[in-house]
Each structure stands twice: as C-alpha cells, then as structure tokens.
Amino acid sequence: MRIKTNDTVVVLSGKNRGQQGKVLSVNREEGKVTVEGVNEVKRHVRRSQKNMQGGRLSKLMPVPVGKVMFVCPKCNKPTRVGYKFDEAGKKFRACKKCGAFVEETVASKR
C-alpha cells in the first residue's frame, strides 16, 4: 500500500466523490484508510460515564484504499505513486505525473 498517514487524497467514487482530505489512519490488514471529513456516519450512543450527553455522535469510518487516489503536493493532481532512487541511492516515493519526489521511505527489515 503506497498511501501513508498525512497524505492528501481524493475520493474516486461513492457519496463523497471528489472530496479531498488528509489521511488520518491506515489499516493495512483490511486495506482501508480513514480520511478527514469523508464517510462520516452518525452513531447512536447511550448515556454513560464517558459520554454524559448521549445522543447521535458523528464518527469517521474507513474507506477502501482502492476508492482513493494520492494527490501530488507539487502538481496538485490526483496521481499514482511510484518509487525512485536519488543520486545517493536513497529510495523516495515519487509522483507518476510530474516525477517530483514526495518523501523518503524508510527501509523496513524483515
């Protein structure tokens, strides 16, 4: 999965199509991301010690990662993300449209 937390994404389909938001969390096992201001649902909550008021609370629900697309910070267009290496040999995420480096990736040891 090439989308990470704090990336800006645009929703491709569904009731929130066309909306942009920042990725708040990524669930790799389920293949879903939670996006700020997207897929907001109402949850009916009973009064309790934690929630004294009760009633209907707004909650963000995750969206499948296939329904969102990364927005390049340089060209500000939805694009796919690839990987490139710089002169020093460091691996970076890169925009497929303009070729700009997005951020350095940390190599994980497995």
Residue pairs with C-beta under 8 A, 6 or more apart in sequence:
1 26
1 28
1 31
1 65
2 70
2 80
2 81
2 93
3 9
3 23
3 26
3 33
3 65
3 68
3 70
3 81
4 23
4 26
5 23
5 24
5 25
5 26
6 22
6 23
7 22
7 23
7 70
7 71
8 20
8 21
8 22
8 23
8 70
8 71
8 73
9 20
9 21
9 22
9 23
9 33
9 35
9 68
9 69
9 70
9 71
10 18
10 19
10 20
10 68
10 69
10 71
10 78
11 17
11 18
11 19
11 20
11 21
11 35
11 38
11 63
11 67
11 68
12 67
12 68
12 69
12 78
13 67
14 39
14 63
14 67
16 38
16 39
16 63
19 37
19 38
20 71
21 35
21 36
21 37
21 38
22 35
22 36
23 33
23 34
23 35
23 36
24 34
24 35
24 36
24 60
25 33
25 34
25 62
26 32
26 33
26 34
26 65
27 33
27 34
27 62
30 62
31 64
31 65
31 66
32 62
32 63
32 64
32 65
33 62
33 63
33 65
33 68
34 60
34 61
34 62
34 63
35 60
35 63
35 68
36 60
37 60
38 60
38 63
39 60
39 61
39 62
39 63
40 58
40 59
40 60
40 61
41 58
41 59
41 61
42 56
42 57
42 58
42 59
43 56
43 57
43 58
43 59
44 55
44 56
45 51
45 54
45 55
45 56
45 57
46 54
47 53
47 54
48 54
51 57
69 78
69 79
69 80
70 78
70 79
70 80
70 81
71 77
71 78
71 79
72 78
72 79
72 95
72 97
72 98
72 100
72 102
73 100
73 102
74 95
74 98
74 100
75 95
75 97
75 98
75 100
77 97
77 98
79 95
79 96
79 97
79 98
80 96
81 93
81 94
81 95
81 96
81 102
82 93
82 94
82 95
82 96
83 91
83 92
83 93
83 94
83 105
84 91
84 92
84 94
84 99
84 101
85 91
85 92
86 92
86 101
90 104
91 104
91 105
91 107
92 101
92 102
92 103
92 104
92 105
93 101
93 102
93 103
93 105
94 100
94 101
94 102
95 102
